[in-house]
Amino acid sequence: MSTEDPAVGAGADEPGYAAAMAELEQILEELEGEDPDVDVLAGRVERAATLIEICRRRITNAGIQVERVVAALESDTET
């Protein structure tokens, strides 16, 4: 059974899940502020969308890895 690196397919400068979530929280705080800067609003929303995609991909990859481990464990108990 091969084990895959969860960062496979991730860009070298792509943040990990925790860092992406922290940045998303920061962006949300900026957007919820009393006077968000309209000039940077579109860029922050675009960055948030990118971070959400990164988190989704990492969650999906983690789920695949867990399924593989569980399947391997189940096949070990069947033999």
HTML snippet that shows the backbone in 3Dmol.js (N, CA, C, O; Angstrom):
<script src="https://3Dmol.org/build/3Dmol-min.js"></script>
<div id="view" style="width:600px;height:400px;position:relative"></div>
<script>
const pdb = `
ATOM      1  N   MET A   1       0.847  -1.182   0.000  1.00  0.00           N
ATOM      2  CA  MET A   1       0.000   0.000   0.000  1.00  0.00           C
ATOM      3  C   MET A   1       0.884   1.233   0.000  1.00  0.00           C
ATOM      4  O   MET A   1       1.832   1.311   0.781  1.00  0.00           O
ATOM      5  N   SER A   2       0.592   2.196  -0.861  1.00  0.00           N
ATOM      6  CA  SER A   2       1.385   3.419  -0.901  1.00  0.00           C
ATOM      7  C   SER A   2       0.717   4.477  -0.047  1.00  0.00           C
ATOM      8  O   SER A   2      -0.507   4.526   0.073  1.00  0.00           O
ATOM      9  N   THR A   3       1.547   5.323   0.541  1.00  0.00           N
ATOM     10  CA  THR A   3       1.010   6.451   1.288  1.00  0.00           C
ATOM     11  C   THR A   3       1.329   7.699   0.513  1.00  0.00           C
ATOM     12  O   THR A   3       2.456   7.899   0.061  1.00  0.00           O
ATOM     13  N   GLU A   4       0.325   8.538   0.364  1.00  0.00           N
ATOM     14  CA  GLU A   4       0.517   9.761  -0.398  1.00  0.00           C
ATOM     15  C   GLU A   4       0.667  10.931   0.542  1.00  0.00           C
ATOM     16  O   GLU A   4       0.029  10.992   1.593  1.00  0.00           O
ATOM     17  N   ASP A   5       1.517  11.859   0.154  1.00  0.00           N
ATOM     18  CA  ASP A   5       1.707  13.088   0.898  1.00  0.00           C
ATOM     19  C   ASP A   5       0.458  13.941   0.724  1.00  0.00           C
ATOM     20  O   ASP A   5       0.032  14.154  -0.411  1.00  0.00           O
ATOM     21  N   PRO A   6      -0.152  14.443   1.808  1.00  0.00           N
ATOM     22  CA  PRO A   6      -1.360  15.246   1.664  1.00  0.00           C
ATOM     23  C   PRO A   6      -1.118  16.544   0.913  1.00  0.00           C
ATOM     24  O   PRO A   6      -2.070  17.178   0.458  1.00  0.00           O
ATOM     25  N   ALA A   7       0.133  16.951   0.775  1.00  0.00           N
ATOM     26  CA  ALA A   7       0.433  18.193   0.064  1.00  0.00           C
ATOM     27  C   ALA A   7       0.646  17.961  -1.428  1.00  0.00           C
ATOM     28  O   ALA A   7       0.922  18.906  -2.167  1.00  0.00           O
ATOM     29  N   VAL A   8       0.519  16.696  -1.884  1.00  0.00           N
ATOM     30  CA  VAL A   8       0.696  16.420  -3.305  1.00  0.00           C
ATOM     31  C   VAL A   8      -0.323  17.226  -4.084  1.00  0.00           C
ATOM     32  O   VAL A   8      -1.507  17.248  -3.749  1.00  0.00           O
ATOM     33  N   GLY A   9       0.148  17.882  -5.118  1.00  0.00           N
ATOM     34  CA  GLY A   9      -0.733  18.719  -5.911  1.00  0.00           C
ATOM     35  C   GLY A   9      -0.861  20.125  -5.359  1.00  0.00           C
ATOM     36  O   GLY A   9      -1.439  20.999  -6.005  1.00  0.00           O
ATOM     37  N   ALA A  10      -0.322  20.350  -4.162  1.00  0.00           N
ATOM     38  CA  ALA A  10      -0.378  21.671  -3.569  1.00  0.00           C
ATOM     39  C   ALA A  10       0.805  22.484  -4.055  1.00  0.00           C
ATOM     40  O   ALA A  10       1.899  21.955  -4.253  1.00  0.00           O
ATOM     41  N   GLY A  11       0.581  23.753  -4.244  1.00  0.00           N
ATOM     42  CA  GLY A  11       1.670  24.629  -4.654  1.00  0.00           C
ATOM     43  C   GLY A  11       2.665  24.790  -3.523  1.00  0.00           C
ATOM     44  O   GLY A  11       2.314  24.649  -2.351  1.00  0.00           O
ATOM     45  N   ALA A  12       3.888  25.080  -3.867  1.00  0.00           N
ATOM     46  CA  ALA A  12       4.938  25.224  -2.861  1.00  0.00           C
ATOM     47  C   ALA A  12       4.616  26.359  -1.884  1.00  0.00           C
ATOM     48  O   ALA A  12       4.993  26.294  -0.714  1.00  0.00           O
ATOM     49  N   ASP A  13       3.931  27.384  -2.354  1.00  0.00           N
ATOM     50  CA  ASP A  13       3.611  28.503  -1.485  1.00  0.00           C
ATOM     51  C   ASP A  13       2.194  28.428  -0.922  1.00  0.00           C
ATOM     52  O   ASP A  13       1.706  29.391  -0.330  1.00  0.00           O
ATOM     53  N   GLU A  14       1.540  27.294  -1.103  1.00  0.00           N
ATOM     54  CA  GLU A  14       0.173  27.115  -0.623  1.00  0.00           C
ATOM     55  C   GLU A  14       0.183  26.848   0.882  1.00  0.00           C
ATOM     56  O   GLU A  14       0.941  26.002   1.355  1.00  0.00           O
ATOM     57  N   PRO A  15      -0.655  27.565   1.635  1.00  0.00           N
ATOM     58  CA  PRO A  15      -0.665  27.359   3.086  1.00  0.00           C
ATOM     59  C   PRO A  15      -1.283  26.017   3.459  1.00  0.00           C
ATOM     60  O   PRO A  15      -2.048  25.440   2.687  1.00  0.00           O
ATOM     61  N   GLY A  16      -0.949  25.534   4.629  1.00  0.00           N
ATOM     62  CA  GLY A  16      -1.592  24.344   5.165  1.00  0.00           C
ATOM     63  C   GLY A  16      -3.006  24.684   5.598  1.00  0.00           C
ATOM     64  O   GLY A  16      -3.426  25.839   5.531  1.00  0.00           O
ATOM     65  N   TYR A  17      -3.733  23.675   6.041  1.00  0.00           N
ATOM     66  CA  TYR A  17      -5.131  23.860   6.426  1.00  0.00           C
ATOM     67  C   TYR A  17      -5.280  24.882   7.550  1.00  0.00           C
ATOM     68  O   TYR A  17      -6.097  25.798   7.461  1.00  0.00           O
ATOM     69  N   ALA A  18      -4.486  24.720   8.608  1.00  0.00           N
ATOM     70  CA  ALA A  18      -4.604  25.615   9.763  1.00  0.00           C
ATOM     71  C   ALA A  18      -4.284  27.056   9.383  1.00  0.00           C
ATOM     72  O   ALA A  18      -4.970  27.982   9.815  1.00  0.00           O
ATOM     73  N   ALA A  19      -3.245  27.247   8.578  1.00  0.00           N
ATOM     74  CA  ALA A  19      -2.869  28.596   8.156  1.00  0.00           C
ATOM     75  C   ALA A  19      -3.948  29.192   7.253  1.00  0.00           C
ATOM     76  O   ALA A  19      -4.255  30.380   7.357  1.00  0.00           O
ATOM     77  N   ALA A  20      -4.520  28.384   6.378  1.00  0.00           N
ATOM     78  CA  ALA A  20      -5.579  28.872   5.491  1.00  0.00           C
ATOM     79  C   ALA A  20      -6.803  29.282   6.302  1.00  0.00           C
ATOM     80  O   ALA A  20      -7.421  30.309   6.022  1.00  0.00           O
ATOM     81  N   MET A  21      -7.155  28.483   7.306  1.00  0.00           N
ATOM     82  CA  MET A  21      -8.305  28.823   8.153  1.00  0.00           C
ATOM     83  C   MET A  21      -8.045  30.109   8.938  1.00  0.00           C
ATOM     84  O   MET A  21      -8.939  30.945   9.078  1.00  0.00           O
ATOM     85  N   ALA A  22      -6.837  30.265   9.442  1.00  0.00           N
ATOM     86  CA  ALA A  22      -6.498  31.478  10.184  1.00  0.00           C
ATOM     87  C   ALA A  22      -6.596  32.708   9.285  1.00  0.00           C
ATOM     88  O   ALA A  22      -7.099  33.752   9.700  1.00  0.00           O
ATOM     89  N   GLU A  23      -6.111  32.576   8.050  1.00  0.00           N
ATOM     90  CA  GLU A  23      -6.194  33.701   7.119  1.00  0.00           C
ATOM     91  C   GLU A  23      -7.644  33.995   6.754  1.00  0.00           C
ATOM     92  O   GLU A  23      -8.026  35.157   6.614  1.00  0.00           O
ATOM     93  N   LEU A  24      -8.448  32.955   6.599  1.00  0.00           N
ATOM     94  CA  LEU A  24      -9.876  33.159   6.318  1.00  0.00           C
ATOM     95  C   LEU A  24     -10.552  33.919   7.463  1.00  0.00           C
ATOM     96  O   LEU A  24     -11.366  34.811   7.225  1.00  0.00           O
ATOM     97  N   GLU A  25     -10.215  33.566   8.690  1.00  0.00           N
ATOM     98  CA  GLU A  25     -10.788  34.266   9.846  1.00  0.00           C
ATOM     99  C   GLU A  25     -10.378  35.733   9.848  1.00  0.00           C
ATOM    100  O   GLU A  25     -11.178  36.609  10.175  1.00  0.00           O
ATOM    101  N   GLN A  26      -9.129  35.993   9.483  1.00  0.00           N
ATOM    102  CA  GLN A  26      -8.646  37.371   9.420  1.00  0.00           C
ATOM    103  C   GLN A  26      -9.409  38.159   8.348  1.00  0.00           C
ATOM    104  O   GLN A  26      -9.812  39.300   8.575  1.00  0.00           O
ATOM    105  N   ILE A  27      -9.599  37.543   7.195  1.00  0.00           N
ATOM    106  CA  ILE A  27     -10.340  38.202   6.116  1.00  0.00           C
ATOM    107  C   ILE A  27     -11.776  38.479   6.559  1.00  0.00           C
ATOM    108  O   ILE A  27     -12.310  39.558   6.301  1.00  0.00           O
ATOM    109  N   LEU A  28     -12.392  37.521   7.215  1.00  0.00           N
ATOM    110  CA  LEU A  28     -13.761  37.701   7.683  1.00  0.00           C
ATOM    111  C   LEU A  28     -13.858  38.869   8.658  1.00  0.00           C
ATOM    112  O   LEU A  28     -14.790  39.669   8.583  1.00  0.00           O
ATOM    113  N   GLU A  29     -12.893  38.967   9.575  1.00  0.00           N
ATOM    114  CA  GLU A  29     -12.887  40.086  10.520  1.00  0.00           C
ATOM    115  C   GLU A  29     -12.769  41.418   9.778  1.00  0.00           C
ATOM    116  O   GLU A  29     -13.431  42.393  10.134  1.00  0.00           O
ATOM    117  N   GLU A  30     -11.913  41.454   8.736  1.00  0.00           N
ATOM    118  CA  GLU A  30     -11.761  42.678   7.947  1.00  0.00           C
ATOM    119  C   GLU A  30     -13.078  43.052   7.271  1.00  0.00           C
ATOM    120  O   GLU A  30     -13.482  44.215   7.270  1.00  0.00           O
ATOM    121  N   LEU A  31     -13.740  42.044   6.696  1.00  0.00           N
ATOM    122  CA  LEU A  31     -14.974  42.295   5.964  1.00  0.00           C
ATOM    123  C   LEU A  31     -16.119  42.689   6.887  1.00  0.00           C
ATOM    124  O   LEU A  31     -17.018  43.430   6.488  1.00  0.00           O
ATOM    125  N   GLU A  32     -16.085  42.192   8.124  1.00  0.00           N
ATOM    126  CA  GLU A  32     -17.138  42.513   9.088  1.00  0.00           C
ATOM    127  C   GLU A  32     -16.877  43.836   9.797  1.00  0.00           C
ATOM    128  O   GLU A  32     -17.723  44.309  10.556  1.00  0.00           O
ATOM    129  N   GLY A  33     -15.721  44.433   9.558  1.00  0.00           N
ATOM    130  CA  GLY A  33     -15.395  45.706  10.179  1.00  0.00           C
ATOM    131  C   GLY A  33     -16.394  46.777   9.787  1.00  0.00           C
ATOM    132  O   GLY A  33     -17.150  46.628   8.826  1.00  0.00           O
ATOM    133  N   GLU A  34     -16.384  47.842  10.536  1.00  0.00           N
ATOM    134  CA  GLU A  34     -17.357  48.906  10.299  1.00  0.00           C
ATOM    135  C   GLU A  34     -17.172  49.591   8.955  1.00  0.00           C
ATOM    136  O   GLU A  34     -18.150  50.024   8.346  1.00  0.00           O
ATOM    137  N   ASP A  35     -15.944  49.696   8.485  1.00  0.00           N
ATOM    138  CA  ASP A  35     -15.696  50.424   7.241  1.00  0.00           C
ATOM    139  C   ASP A  35     -14.692  49.671   6.374  1.00  0.00           C
ATOM    140  O   ASP A  35     -13.539  50.086   6.259  1.00  0.00           O
ATOM    141  N   PRO A  36     -15.131  48.540   5.748  1.00  0.00           N
ATOM    142  CA  PRO A  36     -14.190  47.806   4.905  1.00  0.00           C
ATOM    143  C   PRO A  36     -13.748  48.667   3.718  1.00  0.00           C
ATOM    144  O   PRO A  36     -14.544  49.417   3.152  1.00  0.00           O
ATOM    145  N   ASP A  37     -12.497  48.552   3.359  1.00  0.00           N
ATOM    146  CA  ASP A  37     -11.931  49.306   2.246  1.00  0.00           C
ATOM    147  C   ASP A  37     -12.427  48.698   0.942  1.00  0.00           C
ATOM    148  O   ASP A  37     -12.033  47.590   0.580  1.00  0.00           O
ATOM    149  N   VAL A  38     -13.278  49.413   0.246  1.00  0.00           N
ATOM    150  CA  VAL A  38     -13.885  48.929  -0.991  1.00  0.00           C
ATOM    151  C   VAL A  38     -12.824  48.642  -2.052  1.00  0.00           C
ATOM    152  O   VAL A  38     -13.011  47.763  -2.893  1.00  0.00           O
ATOM    153  N   ASP A  39     -11.721  49.370  -2.017  1.00  0.00           N
ATOM    154  CA  ASP A  39     -10.673  49.189  -3.016  1.00  0.00           C
ATOM    155  C   ASP A  39      -9.993  47.829  -2.902  1.00  0.00           C
ATOM    156  O   ASP A  39      -9.468  47.318  -3.892  1.00  0.00           O
ATOM    157  N   VAL A  40      -9.995  47.241  -1.721  1.00  0.00           N
ATOM    158  CA  VAL A  40      -9.346  45.939  -1.551  1.00  0.00           C
ATOM    159  C   VAL A  40     -10.357  44.815  -1.357  1.00  0.00           C
ATOM    160  O   VAL A  40      -9.983  43.646  -1.259  1.00  0.00           O
ATOM    161  N   LEU A  41     -11.629  45.168  -1.303  1.00  0.00           N
ATOM    162  CA  LEU A  41     -12.680  44.187  -1.037  1.00  0.00           C
ATOM    163  C   LEU A  41     -12.684  43.032  -2.022  1.00  0.00           C
ATOM    164  O   LEU A  41     -12.709  41.874  -1.605  1.00  0.00           O
ATOM    165  N   ALA A  42     -12.659  43.312  -3.307  1.00  0.00           N
ATOM    166  CA  ALA A  42     -12.716  42.254  -4.326  1.00  0.00           C
ATOM    167  C   ALA A  42     -11.518  41.318  -4.201  1.00  0.00           C
ATOM    168  O   ALA A  42     -11.668  40.101  -4.318  1.00  0.00           O
ATOM    169  N   GLY A  43     -10.347  41.867  -3.967  1.00  0.00           N
ATOM    170  CA  GLY A  43      -9.149  41.046  -3.815  1.00  0.00           C
ATOM    171  C   GLY A  43      -9.215  40.143  -2.595  1.00  0.00           C
ATOM    172  O   GLY A  43      -8.772  38.996  -2.646  1.00  0.00           O
ATOM    173  N   ARG A  44      -9.767  40.650  -1.499  1.00  0.00           N
ATOM    174  CA  ARG A  44      -9.893  39.851  -0.273  1.00  0.00           C
ATOM    175  C   ARG A  44     -10.919  38.730  -0.466  1.00  0.00           C
ATOM    176  O   ARG A  44     -10.720  37.614   0.014  1.00  0.00           O
ATOM    177  N   VAL A  45     -11.996  39.024  -1.157  1.00  0.00           N
ATOM    178  CA  VAL A  45     -13.013  38.000  -1.420  1.00  0.00           C
ATOM    179  C   VAL A  45     -12.429  36.928  -2.338  1.00  0.00           C
ATOM    180  O   VAL A  45     -12.671  35.738  -2.134  1.00  0.00           O
ATOM    181  N   GLU A  46     -11.668  37.339  -3.335  1.00  0.00           N
ATOM    182  CA  GLU A  46     -11.029  36.376  -4.234  1.00  0.00           C
ATOM    183  C   GLU A  46     -10.043  35.497  -3.466  1.00  0.00           C
ATOM    184  O   GLU A  46      -9.994  34.286  -3.679  1.00  0.00           O
ATOM    185  N   ARG A  47      -9.258  36.104  -2.575  1.00  0.00           N
ATOM    186  CA  ARG A  47      -8.310  35.330  -1.765  1.00  0.00           C
ATOM    187  C   ARG A  47      -9.064  34.353  -0.864  1.00  0.00           C
ATOM    188  O   ARG A  47      -8.634  33.213  -0.691  1.00  0.00           O
ATOM    189  N   ALA A  48     -10.175  34.788  -0.296  1.00  0.00           N
ATOM    190  CA  ALA A  48     -10.985  33.909   0.551  1.00  0.00           C
ATOM    191  C   ALA A  48     -11.477  32.700  -0.241  1.00  0.00           C
ATOM    192  O   ALA A  48     -11.469  31.579   0.268  1.00  0.00           O
ATOM    193  N   ALA A  49     -11.903  32.921  -1.477  1.00  0.00           N
ATOM    194  CA  ALA A  49     -12.368  31.814  -2.316  1.00  0.00           C
ATOM    195  C   ALA A  49     -11.240  30.824  -2.570  1.00  0.00           C
ATOM    196  O   ALA A  49     -11.461  29.613  -2.548  1.00  0.00           O
ATOM    197  N   THR A  50     -10.033  31.330  -2.811  1.00  0.00           N
ATOM    198  CA  THR A  50      -8.867  30.463  -3.014  1.00  0.00           C
ATOM    199  C   THR A  50      -8.580  29.650  -1.756  1.00  0.00           C
ATOM    200  O   THR A  50      -8.312  28.452  -1.834  1.00  0.00           O
ATOM    201  N   LEU A  51      -8.636  30.297  -0.609  1.00  0.00           N
ATOM    202  CA  LEU A  51      -8.362  29.607   0.658  1.00  0.00           C
ATOM    203  C   LEU A  51      -9.413  28.532   0.940  1.00  0.00           C
ATOM    204  O   LEU A  51      -9.086  27.455   1.437  1.00  0.00           O
ATOM    205  N   ILE A  52     -10.655  28.824   0.628  1.00  0.00           N
ATOM    206  CA  ILE A  52     -11.724  27.833   0.816  1.00  0.00           C
ATOM    207  C   ILE A  52     -11.464  26.613  -0.057  1.00  0.00           C
ATOM    208  O   ILE A  52     -11.649  25.481   0.390  1.00  0.00           O
ATOM    209  N   GLU A  53     -11.040  26.830  -1.289  1.00  0.00           N
ATOM    210  CA  GLU A  53     -10.726  25.712  -2.185  1.00  0.00           C
ATOM    211  C   GLU A  53      -9.560  24.890  -1.646  1.00  0.00           C
ATOM    212  O   GLU A  53      -9.583  23.661  -1.719  1.00  0.00           O
ATOM    213  N   ILE A  54      -8.549  25.550  -1.110  1.00  0.00           N
ATOM    214  CA  ILE A  54      -7.411  24.847  -0.509  1.00  0.00           C
ATOM    215  C   ILE A  54      -7.897  23.968   0.642  1.00  0.00           C
ATOM    216  O   ILE A  54      -7.516  22.801   0.737  1.00  0.00           O
ATOM    217  N   CYS A  55      -8.734  24.525   1.515  1.00  0.00           N
ATOM    218  CA  CYS A  55      -9.244  23.760   2.661  1.00  0.00           C
ATOM    219  C   CYS A  55     -10.084  22.569   2.196  1.00  0.00           C
ATOM    220  O   CYS A  55      -9.950  21.467   2.726  1.00  0.00           O
ATOM    221  N   ARG A  56     -10.937  22.791   1.219  1.00  0.00           N
ATOM    222  CA  ARG A  56     -11.761  21.686   0.695  1.00  0.00           C
ATOM    223  C   ARG A  56     -10.892  20.568   0.133  1.00  0.00           C
ATOM    224  O   ARG A  56     -11.144  19.389   0.381  1.00  0.00           O
ATOM    225  N   ARG A  57      -9.867  20.949  -0.626  1.00  0.00           N
ATOM    226  CA  ARG A  57      -8.981  19.948  -1.219  1.00  0.00           C
ATOM    227  C   ARG A  57      -8.241  19.167  -0.131  1.00  0.00           C
ATOM    228  O   ARG A  57      -8.101  17.948  -0.230  1.00  0.00           O
ATOM    229  N   ARG A  58      -7.779  19.848   0.881  1.00  0.00           N
ATOM    230  CA  ARG A  58      -7.052  19.168   1.964  1.00  0.00           C
ATOM    231  C   ARG A  58      -7.978  18.238   2.754  1.00  0.00           C
ATOM    232  O   ARG A  58      -7.566  17.150   3.157  1.00  0.00           O
ATOM    233  N   ILE A  59      -9.216  18.658   2.974  1.00  0.00           N
ATOM    234  CA  ILE A  59     -10.183  17.797   3.667  1.00  0.00           C
ATOM    235  C   ILE A  59     -10.477  16.568   2.824  1.00  0.00           C
ATOM    236  O   ILE A  59     -10.526  15.455   3.347  1.00  0.00           O
ATOM    237  N   THR A  60     -10.673  16.756   1.527  1.00  0.00           N
ATOM    238  CA  THR A  60     -10.929  15.628   0.628  1.00  0.00           C
ATOM    239  C   THR A  60      -9.759  14.654   0.642  1.00  0.00           C
ATOM    240  O   THR A  60      -9.958  13.444   0.750  1.00  0.00           O
ATOM    241  N   ASN A  61      -8.533  15.176   0.532  1.00  0.00           N
ATOM    242  CA  ASN A  61      -7.351  14.316   0.542  1.00  0.00           C
ATOM    243  C   ASN A  61      -7.226  13.549   1.858  1.00  0.00           C
ATOM    244  O   ASN A  61      -6.874  12.369   1.865  1.00  0.00           O
ATOM    245  N   ALA A  62      -7.515  14.221   2.964  1.00  0.00           N
ATOM    246  CA  ALA A  62      -7.449  13.549   4.263  1.00  0.00           C
ATOM    247  C   ALA A  62      -8.489  12.437   4.330  1.00  0.00           C
ATOM    248  O   ALA A  62      -8.210  11.358   4.852  1.00  0.00           O
ATOM    249  N   GLY A  63      -9.689  12.694   3.805  1.00  0.00           N
ATOM    250  CA  GLY A  63     -10.741  11.677   3.796  1.00  0.00           C
ATOM    251  C   GLY A  63     -10.348  10.460   2.980  1.00  0.00           C
ATOM    252  O   GLY A  63     -10.620   9.326   3.375  1.00  0.00           O
ATOM    253  N   ILE A  64      -9.708  10.692   1.844  1.00  0.00           N
ATOM    254  CA  ILE A  64      -9.246   9.588   0.999  1.00  0.00           C
ATOM    255  C   ILE A  64      -8.206   8.763   1.737  1.00  0.00           C
ATOM    256  O   ILE A  64      -8.237   7.533   1.704  1.00  0.00           O
ATOM    257  N   GLN A  65      -7.286   9.449   2.404  1.00  0.00           N
ATOM    258  CA  GLN A  65      -6.242   8.731   3.144  1.00  0.00           C
ATOM    259  C   GLN A  65      -6.842   7.896   4.278  1.00  0.00           C
ATOM    260  O   GLN A  65      -6.423   6.761   4.505  1.00  0.00           O
ATOM    261  N   VAL A  66      -7.817   8.455   4.982  1.00  0.00           N
ATOM    262  CA  VAL A  66      -8.463   7.710   6.071  1.00  0.00           C
ATOM    263  C   VAL A  66      -9.171   6.485   5.507  1.00  0.00           C
ATOM    264  O   VAL A  66      -9.080   5.401   6.083  1.00  0.00           O
ATOM    265  N   GLU A  67      -9.874   6.641   4.393  1.00  0.00           N
ATOM    266  CA  GLU A  67     -10.565   5.507   3.772  1.00  0.00           C
ATOM    267  C   GLU A  67      -9.578   4.412   3.379  1.00  0.00           C
ATOM    268  O   GLU A  67      -9.872   3.228   3.540  1.00  0.00           O
ATOM    269  N   ARG A  68      -8.420   4.795   2.868  1.00  0.00           N
ATOM    270  CA  ARG A  68      -7.412   3.801   2.492  1.00  0.00           C
ATOM    271  C   ARG A  68      -6.885   3.062   3.711  1.00  0.00           C
ATOM    272  O   ARG A  68      -6.697   1.846   3.669  1.00  0.00           O
ATOM    273  N   VAL A  69      -6.648   3.780   4.785  1.00  0.00           N
ATOM    274  CA  VAL A  69      -6.153   3.134   6.006  1.00  0.00           C
ATOM    275  C   VAL A  69      -7.199   2.169   6.552  1.00  0.00           C
ATOM    276  O   VAL A  69      -6.876   1.040   6.923  1.00  0.00           O
ATOM    277  N   VAL A  70      -8.452   2.615   6.601  1.00  0.00           N
ATOM    278  CA  VAL A  70      -9.521   1.760   7.101  1.00  0.00           C
ATOM    279  C   VAL A  70      -9.666   0.520   6.220  1.00  0.00           C
ATOM    280  O   VAL A  70      -9.819  -0.590   6.729  1.00  0.00           O
ATOM    281  N   ALA A  71      -9.619   0.706   4.918  1.00  0.00           N
ATOM    282  CA  ALA A  71      -9.737  -0.442   3.991  1.00  0.00           C
ATOM    283  C   ALA A  71      -8.576  -1.404   4.197  1.00  0.00           C
ATOM    284  O   ALA A  71      -8.773  -2.619   4.175  1.00  0.00           O
ATOM    285  N   ALA A  72      -7.384  -0.887   4.394  1.00  0.00           N
ATOM    286  CA  ALA A  72      -6.213  -1.749   4.628  1.00  0.00           C
ATOM    287  C   ALA A  72      -6.365  -2.525   5.937  1.00  0.00           C
ATOM    288  O   ALA A  72      -6.037  -3.710   6.009  1.00  0.00           O
ATOM    289  N   LEU A  73      -6.862  -1.846   6.962  1.00  0.00           N
ATOM    290  CA  LEU A  73      -7.065  -2.513   8.241  1.00  0.00           C
ATOM    291  C   LEU A  73      -8.129  -3.595   8.137  1.00  0.00           C
ATOM    292  O   LEU A  73      -7.987  -4.675   8.710  1.00  0.00           O
ATOM    293  N   GLU A  74      -9.190  -3.301   7.406  1.00  0.00           N
ATOM    294  CA  GLU A  74     -10.249  -4.287   7.225  1.00  0.00           C
ATOM    295  C   GLU A  74      -9.752  -5.479   6.431  1.00  0.00           C
ATOM    296  O   GLU A  74     -10.118  -6.612   6.742  1.00  0.00           O
ATOM    297  N   SER A  75      -8.932  -5.261   5.419  1.00  0.00           N
ATOM    298  CA  SER A  75      -8.426  -6.371   4.637  1.00  0.00           C
ATOM    299  C   SER A  75      -7.429  -7.205   5.451  1.00  0.00           C
ATOM    300  O   SER A  75      -7.317  -8.412   5.238  1.00  0.00           O
ATOM    301  N   ASP A  76      -6.713  -6.574   6.371  1.00  0.00           N
ATOM    302  CA  ASP A  76      -5.793  -7.308   7.250  1.00  0.00           C
ATOM    303  C   ASP A  76      -6.556  -8.216   8.205  1.00  0.00           C
ATOM    304  O   ASP A  76      -6.082  -9.309   8.515  1.00  0.00           O
ATOM    305  N   THR A  77      -7.725  -7.793   8.679  1.00  0.00           N
ATOM    306  CA  THR A  77      -8.496  -8.605   9.614  1.00  0.00           C
ATOM    307  C   THR A  77      -9.241  -9.724   8.907  1.00  0.00           C
ATOM    308  O   THR A  77      -9.635 -10.698   9.549  1.00  0.00           O
ATOM    309  N   GLU A  78      -9.442  -9.609   7.603  1.00  0.00           N
ATOM    310  CA  GLU A  78     -10.140 -10.644   6.841  1.00  0.00           C
ATOM    311  C   GLU A  78      -9.224 -11.794   6.466  1.00  0.00           C
ATOM    312  O   GLU A  78      -9.704 -12.876   6.128  1.00  0.00           O
ATOM    313  N   THR A  79      -7.927 -11.584   6.517  1.00  0.00           N
ATOM    314  CA  THR A  79      -6.999 -12.653   6.105  1.00  0.00           C
ATOM    315  C   THR A  79      -6.541 -13.469   7.267  1.00  0.00           C
ATOM    316  O   THR A  79      -5.761 -14.405   7.095  1.00  0.00           O
TER     317      THR A  79
END
`;
const viewer = $3Dmol.createViewer("view");
viewer.addModel(pdb, "pdb");
viewer.setStyle({}, {cartoon: {color: "spectrum"}});
viewer.zoomTo();
viewer.render();
</script>
